[in-house]
């Protein structure tokens, strides 16, 4: 019941505080909206470039080639090979990863080892390449080497940890 009133209460608090501090709330809101639209428009080229890159990576067969290389390693450690495409795409695209997770859960079930790994992996990693491309591009940062290395390392640790934890807890 509290959740129904939470957002209106926050809006009321903001408006009352703005009135007490004599801040023109509507004008500030309109200015923020203008900046938001400008930011969204400036992000479009980066988003489009990222989406085209993902499509090319998948359509070129590069993903299948990488999967073929890692398949024996995954099998040797008892890791389901179906989880590897998700592990590869998660740092690139959250939407594509969510779609893959949904499909894995639909195919194998939410209580299966694959479904549990996909769910934990989805929550344990982030879309590093997307974040760096869009946000660094929006503010004009050109040298992103260390951020990229640390972000991808964090994703790798999250992927490995999610696989190990699910195997320990659920198999």
Secondary structure as the mmCIF struct_conf table of DSSP 4:
data_model
#
loop_
_struct_conf.conf_type_id
_struct_conf.id
_struct_conf.beg_label_comp_id
_struct_conf.beg_label_asym_id
_struct_conf.beg_label_seq_id
_struct_conf.end_label_comp_id
_struct_conf.end_label_asym_id
_struct_conf.end_label_seq_id
HELX_RH_AL_P HELX_RH_AL_P1 UNK A 2 UNK A 20
TURN_TY1_P TURN_TY1_P1 UNK A 21 UNK A 22
HELX_RH_AL_P HELX_RH_AL_P2 UNK A 25 UNK A 59
TURN_TY1_P TURN_TY1_P2 UNK A 60 UNK A 61
HELX_RH_AL_P HELX_RH_AL_P3 UNK A 62 UNK A 76
TURN_TY1_P TURN_TY1_P3 UNK A 77 UNK A 78
HELX_RH_3T_P HELX_RH_3T_P1 UNK A 81 UNK A 83
HELX_RH_AL_P HELX_RH_AL_P4 UNK A 84 UNK A 90
TURN_TY1_P TURN_TY1_P4 UNK A 91 UNK A 92
HELX_RH_AL_P HELX_RH_AL_P5 UNK A 94 UNK A 108
TURN_TY1_P TURN_TY1_P5 UNK A 110 UNK A 111
BEND BEND1 UNK A 112 UNK A 112
HELX_RH_AL_P HELX_RH_AL_P6 UNK A 113 UNK A 124
HELX_RH_AL_P HELX_RH_AL_P7 UNK A 128 UNK A 131
HELX_RH_PI_P HELX_RH_PI_P1 UNK A 132 UNK A 136
HELX_RH_AL_P HELX_RH_AL_P8 UNK A 137 UNK A 139
TURN_TY1_P TURN_TY1_P6 UNK A 140 UNK A 140
HELX_RH_AL_P HELX_RH_AL_P9 UNK A 145 UNK A 170
#
